[in-house]
Amino acid sequence: MKYPLPKKTIIIPLFLTSLIWIIFLIENNNLGLRDCYGVIPRTFYGLKGILFSPLFHSGWSHIISNTFPLLFLSFLTLLMYERLGYYVIGFGWILSGILLWLIGNPTFLDDSLGCHIGASGIIYMLASFLLLSGIIRKERGLMAISGIVILLYGGMFWGVIPEEFLPSSGTGKNSISWEGHLSGLAVGIFFAFLFRNVGPQKQKPYWENENYYDPREEELWQRYLDITHPKIDQDTVQEISLKEGEYQLNDEKDESIINKNNKA
């Protein structure tokens, strides 16, 4: 992470959210764009939604609920992962749309095909990527981001469960695209594993590097040696040498006397 913050980490999230709001206001004021620009699963007509569906929203509550998470999570992704963040947002946008086109409106739950719109798939993709990638890399800053995602958005992962399986499902008519949420979640997990060795990594402690050298530690080590193994001055060394010489001469004299007595 760089300081001061790179401009792109702020400009790109603001551009995305501004574009969403501009399109919403145009559509909401009957100025055009009334057609379905979302993903219609497994239809040729619905392929355009892979590109355009995150830009369209069904109402005020829909766009407001998606604005801050998209702004915040895209900012965190670009801030913490820098260049990798652009790939995650760009390719995640496309892949989550393709997956939604493939799995949307499964026939075992609903025979009709819906028009899936909204940026929630991108939000789920970014949240799952930030959460899992930080845990995999075991880097302190990224793990802190994972904790923030869990704290703020942990409950949103219930959104990948079909409404038919929830107690409050009612008529079973899906107003929320759980398939879009699930697609984003799957792509985010896939990217977390795919790019686990790309971008910021856990740093080894500097003292574990092969060429590590710190003169301060060398000085402390020398002081330790001086205390535990004090140096002997030259005069003391000479005195010890003379005494050892005297002991050696005395030993030789004693040995010669013993040898003479044995011969006698």
Solvent accessible surface area in square Angstrom, and as a share of the most:
residue,aa,sasa,rsa
1,M,103,0.46
2,K,122,0.52
3,Y,164,0.62
4,P,123,0.78
5,L,70,0.35
6,P,47,0.30
7,K,157,0.66
8,K,125,0.53
9,T,4,0.03
10,I,78,0.40
11,I,101,0.51
12,I,48,0.25
13,P,2,0.01
14,L,87,0.43
15,F,120,0.50
16,L,18,0.09
17,T,10,0.06
18,S,54,0.35
19,L,55,0.27
20,I,8,0.04
21,W,65,0.23
22,I,95,0.48
23,I,20,0.10
24,F,5,0.02
25,L,75,0.37
26,I,57,0.29
27,E,29,0.13
28,N,70,0.36
29,N,84,0.43
30,N,116,0.59
31,L,131,0.65
32,G,29,0.28
33,L,62,0.31
34,R,155,0.57
35,D,78,0.40
36,C,32,0.19
37,Y,54,0.20
38,G,1,0.01
39,V,0,0.00
40,I,30,0.15
41,P,0,0.00
42,R,99,0.36
43,T,36,0.21
44,F,181,0.75
45,Y,114,0.43
46,G,0,0.00
47,L,67,0.33
48,K,57,0.24
49,G,0,0.00
50,I,21,0.11
51,L,97,0.48
52,F,84,0.35
53,S,8,0.05
54,P,9,0.06
55,L,18,0.09
56,F,9,0.04
57,H,4,0.02
58,S,89,0.58
59,G,22,0.21
60,W,127,0.45
61,S,92,0.60
62,H,46,0.20
63,I,0,0.00
64,I,101,0.51
65,S,69,0.44
66,N,12,0.06
67,T,33,0.19
68,F,120,0.50
69,P,19,0.12
70,L,4,0.02
71,L,51,0.25
72,F,45,0.19
73,L,0,0.00
74,S,0,0.00
75,F,47,0.20
76,L,11,0.05
77,T,0,0.00
78,L,2,0.01
79,L,15,0.07
80,M,22,0.10
81,Y,4,0.02
82,E,67,0.30
83,R,183,0.67
84,L,10,0.05
85,G,0,0.00
86,Y,79,0.30
87,Y,108,0.41
88,V,0,0.00
89,I,15,0.07
90,G,39,0.38
91,F,116,0.48
92,G,0,0.00
93,W,36,0.13
94,I,59,0.30
95,L,68,0.34
96,S,8,0.05
97,G,6,0.06
98,I,67,0.34
99,L,53,0.26
100,L,14,0.07
101,W,51,0.18
102,L,95,0.47
103,I,57,0.29
104,G,0,0.00
105,N,11,0.06
106,P,21,0.13
107,T,102,0.59
108,F,156,0.65
109,L,43,0.21
110,D,38,0.20
111,D,130,0.67
112,S,65,0.42
113,L,85,0.42
114,G,28,0.27
115,C,57,0.34
116,H,17,0.08
117,I,46,0.23
118,G,10,0.09
119,A,1,0.00
120,S,17,0.11
121,G,13,0.13
122,I,4,0.02
123,I,7,0.04
124,Y,14,0.05
125,M,0,0.00
126,L,0,0.00
127,A,0,0.00
128,S,3,0.02
129,F,0,0.00
130,L,1,0.01
131,L,34,0.17
132,L,44,0.22
133,S,0,0.00
134,G,0,0.00
135,I,81,0.41
136,I,48,0.24
137,R,11,0.04
138,K,126,0.53
139,E,44,0.20
140,R,215,0.78
141,G,29,0.28
142,L,3,0.01
143,M,88,0.39
144,A,59,0.46
145,I,17,0.08
146,S,4,0.03
147,G,37,0.35
148,I,65,0.33
149,V,0,0.00
150,I,92,0.47
151,L,150,0.75
152,L,95,0.47
153,Y,25,0.09
154,G,29,0.28
155,G,55,0.53
156,M,38,0.17
157,F,46,0.19
158,W,171,0.60
159,G,21,0.21
160,V,28,0.16
161,I,53,0.27
162,P,14,0.09
163,E,29,0.13
164,E,50,0.23
165,F,129,0.54
166,L,55,0.27
167,P,142,0.89
168,S,105,0.68
169,S,28,0.18
170,G,72,0.69
171,T,124,0.72
172,G,19,0.18
173,K,153,0.65
174,N,48,0.25
175,S,105,0.68
176,I,89,0.45
177,S,24,0.16
178,W,20,0.07
179,E,1,0.01
180,G,8,0.08
181,H,17,0.08
182,L,61,0.30
183,S,1,0.00
184,G,0,0.00
185,L,30,0.15
186,A,42,0.32
187,V,9,0.05
188,G,0,0.00
189,I,68,0.34
190,F,110,0.46
191,F,4,0.02
192,A,0,0.00
193,F,98,0.41
194,L,93,0.46
195,F,39,0.16
196,R,108,0.39
197,N,119,0.61
198,V,75,0.43
199,G,41,0.39
200,P,45,0.28
201,Q,62,0.28
202,K,129,0.55
203,Q,144,0.64
204,K,127,0.54
205,P,48,0.30
206,Y,126,0.48
207,W,150,0.52
208,E,92,0.41
209,N,78,0.40
210,E,175,0.78
211,N,148,0.76
212,Y,64,0.24
213,Y,148,0.56
214,D,20,0.10
215,P,82,0.52
216,R,172,0.63
217,E,83,0.37
218,E,87,0.39
219,E,87,0.39
220,L,110,0.55
221,W,138,0.48
222,Q,78,0.35
223,R,137,0.50
224,Y,113,0.43
225,L,52,0.26
226,D,62,0.32
227,I,139,0.71
228,T,62,0.36
229,H,127,0.57
230,P,97,0.61
231,K,170,0.72
232,I,106,0.54
233,D,89,0.46
234,Q,120,0.53
235,D,107,0.56
236,T,51,0.29
237,V,62,0.36
238,Q,98,0.44
239,E,92,0.41
240,I,77,0.39
241,S,61,0.39
242,L,126,0.63
243,K,97,0.41
244,E,106,0.48
245,G,30,0.29
246,E,100,0.45
247,Y,137,0.52
248,Q,110,0.49
249,L,104,0.52
250,N,75,0.39
251,D,90,0.46
252,E,92,0.41
253,K,127,0.54
254,D,79,0.41
255,E,106,0.47
256,S,50,0.32
257,I,97,0.49
258,I,100,0.51
259,N,72,0.37
260,K,143,0.60
261,N,101,0.52
262,N,113,0.58
263,K,178,0.75
264,A,121,0.94
